[in-house]
Amino acid sequence: MKIEQIRQVLAINRCGSINKAAEELFLSQPNLSISVKNLEDELGYRIFIRSSHGVRLTHHGKIFVQSASVVMDQFDSLARLKRLPKENEDEQELSLAIMPYRYLSHAVVSLYEAHRNSNLKLNLHSGSRDEIIESVFSGESELGILSIYSPFYDLMMVQLAEKNINFMQIGEVPLSIIVGETSPLYHLEGPTIHRELLKNKCFVALEEMECGTLSSLPEILGLGESCCPQKIYSSSWSLMMDVLRQTDSFSIVGTNRKAYETIPYYHGLKTFQLEECIYTSKMGWICRDGFMLSALGVEFLNLLYQYFD
C-alpha cells in the first residue's frame, strides 16, 4: 500500500467517479483504475462498487476511507513541517504529560533551574490518567507520568499494551485519605485513619472516578454508597483541592510521603494513611514502545527517582 493509493481512493470517493478523480489527479483513467484494483487485491476486499452511474463504497470501503482520512491528514501535517522555519539547533525541548502532584511540579522547576542559562523549551500537559495516556499515544508528549491504583494495575497494563505504550514503575506508595482544615479529621493525631471515621462524609474526586474503571475504588476500599452517600466530582484538581479545604469531605490519593519531607504539601490539606488497606498506588512513567527518550527526558526521570529512593 502506497500513500498515493490512499490519496487516490479518497479522491475517487470525493468525486464519486473514477473519471473525475483521474482529471483532478492528472492521471489517465486506466492507470487510476489499475492502481485502485492493485490496492484492492492487496487488501483482499473491494473498496468500490463500480456502475454506469459512478462508484460507491462497499462496507469495507467505508471503513477503509474513515481510517484513510485520518492517515492522510496526519501525512499532510508532516509534509507541512518542512515549510516551517528552521529551529535553533541549540534548543532543547521536552514535552511532558503529568498528573497534578506537587512534587512533579517541583521536579519540573528543578529541571528548569539546571538549564536556566540554556535554550530550553518545556511543554507541560496536565490531566487525568486517560488524557495523559492519549497525549503520549498521539505523540503530543514524549513522556507521561501517572499513578495506577493496584486493584486496576493488570487492566491498565492491557489497555497500555493495546496502544503500544510501556509503563515503567518508579515507586509505590500506600493509599491515603486527604482532608482539608475545615474537617474535624484534620486535627487527628498520628499518621493513620480508620475508614469508620469516614462514614457519612462526602467523597470528592476527579471526574475520572465518576464512571469507568476507577469508579469502583470507593467500594473496593469499603467507602461505597452505604458509607459515603454524598459525592462531588470535579474536572479540575485545583477545584477539588478547594472543595476539600472548605468542607468536611475527603478524597483518596497516593501520597509520596518521602517527597513531601522536603517539599511543602498543599496548603490547608493533610493526608492520613488508610488503616488495614492492602492496596497501593504505583507511580511510573510511560512512553511509546521503541521510542528513544531525549537527554532531557532521561534527566527528568532521574530527578523523579530521587523522590522514591
SVG drawing of the C-alpha trace seen along z (x, -y; Angstrom):
<svg xmlns="http://www.w3.org/2000/svg" viewBox="-26 -32 50 43">
<polyline fill="none" stroke="black" stroke-width="0.4" points="0.0,0.0 1.3,-3.4 0.4,-6.8 -0.6,-7.8 -3.1,-5.0 -4.7,-6.2 -4.9,-9.7 -6.4,-8.2 -9.1,-6.3 -10.1,-9.5 -10.2,-11.5 -12.5,-8.9 -14.8,-8.8 -14.9,-12.6 -15.6,-12.9 -18.0,-10.0 -16.3,-9.0 -13.0,-7.5 -13.0,-9.7 -13.4,-12.9 -10.9,-11.8 -8.4,-11.0 -8.8,-14.5 -8.2,-16.0 -5.1,-13.9 -3.8,-14.4 -3.8,-10.7 -5.3,-8.6 -8.5,-6.8 -7.0,-3.3 -3.9,-3.9 -6.0,-5.1 -8.3,-2.1 -5.4,0.3 -3.8,-1.4 -7.0,-1.0 -7.5,2.6 -4.0,3.4 -4.8,1.9 -8.0,3.9 -6.1,7.1 -3.5,6.3 -6.2,5.7 -8.3,8.7 -11.6,6.8 -13.3,4.4 -13.3,0.7 -15.7,-0.5 -18.7,0.9 -18.5,-0.3 -21.5,-1.0 -22.5,-3.2 -23.6,-5.9 -20.2,-6.1 -18.8,-4.4 -20.0,-3.8 -18.2,-2.4 -18.6,1.1 -19.0,1.8 -15.2,2.5 -14.6,-0.5 -16.4,-2.8 -14.2,-1.6 -11.1,-2.0 -12.0,-5.6 -12.6,-6.5 -9.2,-5.3 -7.5,-6.6 -8.8,-10.1 -7.1,-10.2 -3.9,-8.8 -3.9,-11.4 -4.5,-14.3 -1.5,-13.1 0.7,-12.7 -0.2,-16.1 0.6,-17.6 4.0,-16.0 4.6,-17.3 3.8,-20.9 6.6,-20.7 9.3,-21.0 7.9,-24.5 8.4,-25.7 11.3,-27.9 14.5,-26.1 14.7,-25.5 17.6,-26.7 19.8,-23.6 20.9,-24.5 17.3,-24.4 16.5,-21.6 12.8,-20.6 10.8,-18.2 7.0,-17.6 5.6,-16.1 2.1,-14.9 1.9,-14.7 -0.6,-14.3 -1.1,-17.4 1.1,-16.2 3.1,-19.0 6.4,-17.1 6.1,-16.6 5.9,-20.4 8.9,-20.7 10.9,-18.3 9.9,-20.5 11.3,-23.5 14.5,-21.7 14.9,-20.8 14.4,-24.4 16.9,-25.6 19.5,-23.2 19.1,-24.6 18.1,-28.2 21.1,-29.5 20.4,-27.4 17.9,-27.5 15.2,-25.4 11.6,-24.7 9.3,-22.7 5.8,-21.8 3.7,-20.7 0.3,-19.0 -1.7,-18.0 -4.8,-15.9 -6.5,-12.7 -4.8,-9.3 -6.7,-8.8 -5.6,-12.2 -2.0,-11.5 -2.1,-8.2 -3.7,-9.8 -1.1,-12.6 1.7,-10.0 -0.1,-7.8 -0.7,-10.7 2.9,-11.8 2.0,-15.1 4.1,-14.2 7.4,-12.4 6.8,-11.2 3.8,-10.6 3.9,-10.4 1.0,-8.8 -0.1,-6.7 -2.0,-3.4 -4.1,-2.1 -3.0,1.5 -6.6,3.0 -6.6,1.8 -3.0,2.5 -3.5,5.6 -6.3,4.0 -4.3,0.8 -1.4,2.9 -3.7,4.4 -5.0,1.0 -1.5,-0.4 -0.3,2.7 -3.2,2.2 -1.8,-1.3 1.9,0.0 2.8,-2.0 5.2,-0.8 4.8,-1.5 8.0,-1.6 7.4,-1.8 9.3,-4.4 7.9,-3.7 4.9,-2.5 3.1,-4.3 0.2,-3.3 -3.2,-4.8 -4.1,-7.8 -7.1,-9.8 -6.8,-13.6 -8.9,-16.1 -9.0,-19.9 -8.5,-22.1 -12.3,-22.6 -12.8,-18.9 -12.6,-17.7 -10.4,-14.8 -7.7,-17.3 -6.8,-17.6 -6.4,-13.9 -3.1,-12.8 -1.0,-10.2 -0.3,-9.2 -3.2,-6.8 -7.0,-6.9 -9.7,-4.2 -12.4,-4.0 -15.1,-4.1 -14.3,-7.8 -15.2,-8.5 -18.8,-7.3 -21.4,-9.9 -18.6,-12.1 -18.7,-13.4 -16.3,-11.8 -14.6,-14.2 -12.7,-13.1 -11.7,-13.9 -14.2,-13.1 -12.3,-10.0 -13.5,-8.3 -17.2,-9.0 -17.6,-6.3 -15.4,-3.7 -12.5,-1.6 -11.7,-3.7 -15.3,-4.3 -15.2,-1.1 -12.3,-2.2 -14.5,-3.6 -16.4,-0.3 -13.2,1.7 -12.0,-0.3 -15.3,0.1 -16.3,-3.5 -19.2,-3.0 -22.8,-4.4 -23.7,-2.9 -20.7,-4.5 -20.4,-7.8 -23.7,-8.6 -22.6,-12.1 -20.1,-12.5 -18.6,-15.5 -16.7,-15.1 -14.5,-17.8 -12.7,-18.1 -10.1,-20.3 -7.5,-19.2 -7.3,-22.8 -11.1,-23.0 -11.1,-19.6 -8.5,-20.9 -10.6,-24.0 -13.6,-21.8 -11.6,-19.7 -10.3,-22.8 -13.7,-24.3 -15.8,-21.3 -15.6,-18.2 -15.2,-16.0 -12.4,-13.6 -10.6,-12.1 -8.4,-9.1 -4.9,-9.7 -1.5,-8.0 0.8,-10.2 4.5,-10.0 5.5,-10.9 9.2,-10.8 8.8,-13.5 6.9,-15.8 9.6,-15.5 11.4,-18.3 8.6,-19.8 5.7,-21.7 2.4,-19.8 -0.7,-21.6 -1.7,-24.4 -4.6,-23.7 -4.6,-19.9 -3.4,-16.9 -3.2,-13.2 -3.6,-10.0 -2.6,-6.5 -5.8,-4.4 -5.6,-1.7 -6.0,2.0 -5.6,1.2 -3.6,3.6 -3.8,1.5 -1.2,-0.9 -0.6,-3.5 2.1,-2.6 3.8,-5.7 5.6,-5.3 6.4,-6.8 5.0,-5.8 6.3,-6.2 5.6,-4.7 7.1,-1.3 10.5,-1.6 10.7,-5.4 14.2,-6.7 14.0,-9.2 15.7,-12.5 18.5,-13.5 16.1,-15.9 13.6,-13.2 16.2,-10.9 17.3,-13.8 13.7,-14.5 13.2,-10.8 16.5,-10.8 15.0,-13.7 11.8,-11.8 13.6,-8.6 15.3,-10.7 11.8,-11.2 11.4,-7.5 14.9,-6.2"/>
</svg>
